[in-house]
């Protein structure tokens, strides 16, 4: 992991290993007095009962990405950021953003100084399936993406999502995962064929900024080695911000074949997208 910043936190209550914590970033209209008066206990619906904390110094947390790990002064990994979330609290005039995180070690209430460290690569997968979203089918292709990614990058963070075959929902989620959660790679699985509900390529093309034809060609070549039916795939790949977005097929078998085609180039492509100036031949 690479550690790039330090943060200071104020934990309002003890947090136990395995619990979820809500961390609020500072905003202009919430003064320190409001924090001390109990704003931290005024959690929005769905967060009541969670341990809570506020950024009080150092980096304010606005640059954290999903998968970042906070290490205490003893170099213990104590918190893993899971998502950036909007906060609407009665004690604040304006909505703000905060973070949910998983507690990795028991933490007492009070101040915590921590180093922010990021994995080599972070990835999210999004399974598109009407039946899966309705609970009528078990998702096997999404977890296969996660397994192969972790196998290729031991120092990684991976998270899965499940949606029905809805283009608008996919566009919104892809934008959030790339620009707000700041994942390095987002895979989709499903919805790349010719069916009336297959809308994944259209949704992806609507949000990406640069097309990655090489990834598309590598996946097509791998698939054609297995079946002539691969020619009907409309899978696309591209970038949004510093995130690489790749459409995968819907079946577990095809996912495994296509992942083998793109995994060798992902680390290099991601580094270049983030501004790496090293010569490509080195």
Secondary structure by P-SEA (a helix, b strand, c coil): ccccbbbbbbbcccccccbbbbbbcccccccaaaaaaccccccccccccccccccccccccccccccbbbbcccccccbbbcbbbbbbcccccbbbbbbbbbbcccccccbbbbbbbbccccbbbbbbccccccccccccaaaaaaaaaaaacccbbbbbbbbcccaaaaaaaaaaacccccccbbbbcccccccccccaaaaaaaccccccaaaaaaaaaaaaaccccccccbbbbbbcccbbbbbbcccaaaaaaaaaacccaaaaaaaaaacccccccc
